[in-house]
Amino acid sequence: MIAIIDYDAGNLKNVENAFKKLGADPLITCDKELILASEAVVLPGVGAFADCMESLVRKDMDRVVKVCIDMGKPFLGICLGYQLLFEYSEEHPDGFARGLGIFKGRVKKFPEGTGLKIPHMGWNNLSFLKPCPLFDNIPGKLFANSGYDTFIGQSEESYVYFVHSYYVEAADRSVVTAVSRYGISFDAAISRDNVFATQFHPEKSGQVGLAILNNFVKVVRRV
């Protein structure tokens, strides 16, 4: 069973439906025992960073997330669930909202004055920086032996769907697997050990998104 953490954030049902299409066994739940007994954990979400972090803490899901990651369960963060993995976000009246701190880095607002509408809402392609199981067999990618900070391939065929006003700036560049661009370049996906996360919505990204989620299911089945 793939546990989809219910913490009063939006878009959980879309993620559940996408996994069902792939023949997986997803369950939206905030039951700690079920989550801890699951094969894998997904943290999706659409909403305000501080409010959703408060909800995670109130439901004790912040602790459960960290325990599951420490147990080595395959873990996938999506959109807000990706941002919450970092130390803090500027999405707060005081300019500081604390996150889970699984990864070092911060969540910043897209700069004003670029002439682009905020939120960033629409389809963008990805520039891949390093191999990642999530992107296996995704059309258009190119890999080469290269340092992590060097551009090594761009997917011209594989567009994915974004909806966000804030973006991640990872402190450890070695975890960044893909970047995208909206006025500025931003971190679009990360991975480290059993943890994967994307700023884009694979569940809303058509066949490419389903292929990415299916790659996560394959990771789960290999464990």
ChimeraX attribute file (.defattr): number of C-alpha atoms within 10 A of each C-alpha:
attribute: neighborCount
match mode: 1-to-1
recipient: residues
	/A:1	15
	/A:2	23
	/A:3	24
	/A:4	24
	/A:5	25
	/A:6	22
	/A:7	23
	/A:8	16
	/A:9	21
	/A:10	14
	/A:11	15
	/A:12	21
	/A:13	15
	/A:14	14
	/A:15	22
	/A:16	21
	/A:17	14
	/A:18	20
	/A:19	21
	/A:20	13
	/A:21	11
	/A:22	13
	/A:23	11
	/A:24	16
	/A:25	14
	/A:26	20
	/A:27	22
	/A:28	17
	/A:29	14
	/A:30	19
	/A:31	14
	/A:32	16
	/A:33	10
	/A:34	14
	/A:35	24
	/A:36	17
	/A:37	14
	/A:38	18
	/A:39	19
	/A:40	26
	/A:41	26
	/A:42	27
	/A:43	24
	/A:44	28
	/A:45	26
	/A:46	17
	/A:47	16
	/A:48	12
	/A:49	25
	/A:50	20
	/A:51	13
	/A:52	21
	/A:53	22
	/A:54	17
	/A:55	17
	/A:56	23
	/A:57	14
	/A:58	11
	/A:59	16
	/A:60	14
	/A:61	21
	/A:62	18
	/A:63	13
	/A:64	20
	/A:65	24
	/A:66	14
	/A:67	13
	/A:68	20
	/A:69	17
	/A:70	11
	/A:71	11
	/A:72	14
	/A:73	21
	/A:74	24
	/A:75	24
	/A:76	23
	/A:77	24
	/A:78	24
	/A:79	25
	/A:80	28
	/A:81	24
	/A:82	24
	/A:83	30
	/A:84	31
	/A:85	26
	/A:86	22
	/A:87	20
	/A:88	25
	/A:89	23
	/A:90	18
	/A:91	18
	/A:92	14
	/A:93	8
	/A:94	7
	/A:95	10
	/A:96	15
	/A:97	20
	/A:98	19
	/A:99	23
	/A:100	19
	/A:101	15
	/A:102	14
	/A:103	20
	/A:104	15
	/A:105	20
	/A:106	24
	/A:107	24
	/A:108	18
	/A:109	15
	/A:110	21
	/A:111	13
	/A:112	10
	/A:113	8
	/A:114	11
	/A:115	8
	/A:116	12
	/A:117	13
	/A:118	16
	/A:119	13
	/A:120	18
	/A:121	14
	/A:122	13
	/A:123	13
	/A:124	18
	/A:125	19
	/A:126	24
	/A:127	23
	/A:128	25
	/A:129	27
	/A:130	25
	/A:131	17
	/A:132	17
	/A:133	13
	/A:134	25
	/A:135	21
	/A:136	14
	/A:137	12
	/A:138	16
	/A:139	14
	/A:140	13
	/A:141	19
	/A:142	16
	/A:143	13
	/A:144	12
	/A:145	8
	/A:146	11
	/A:147	11
	/A:148	16
	/A:149	12
	/A:150	12
	/A:151	17
	/A:152	19
	/A:153	17
	/A:154	20
	/A:155	16
	/A:156	13
	/A:157	13
	/A:158	19
	/A:159	19
	/A:160	22
	/A:161	20
	/A:162	21
	/A:163	17
	/A:164	18
	/A:165	15
	/A:166	24
	/A:167	23
	/A:168	24
	/A:169	19
	/A:170	20
	/A:171	14
	/A:172	10
	/A:173	15
	/A:174	15
	/A:175	20
	/A:176	26
	/A:177	26
	/A:178	26
	/A:179	20
	/A:180	20
	/A:181	13
	/A:182	14
	/A:183	15
	/A:184	9
	/A:185	12
	/A:186	20
	/A:187	21
	/A:188	25
	/A:189	27
	/A:190	27
	/A:191	22
	/A:192	13
	/A:193	11
	/A:194	18
	/A:195	20
	/A:196	23
	/A:197	26
	/A:198	26
	/A:199	28
	/A:200	27
	/A:201	22
	/A:202	22
	/A:203	25
	/A:204	16
	/A:205	19
	/A:206	15
	/A:207	14
	/A:208	21
	/A:209	23
	/A:210	18
	/A:211	20
	/A:212	20
	/A:213	21
	/A:214	21
	/A:215	19
	/A:216	22
	/A:217	20
	/A:218	13
	/A:219	16
	/A:220	18
	/A:221	12
	/A:222	8
	/A:223	11
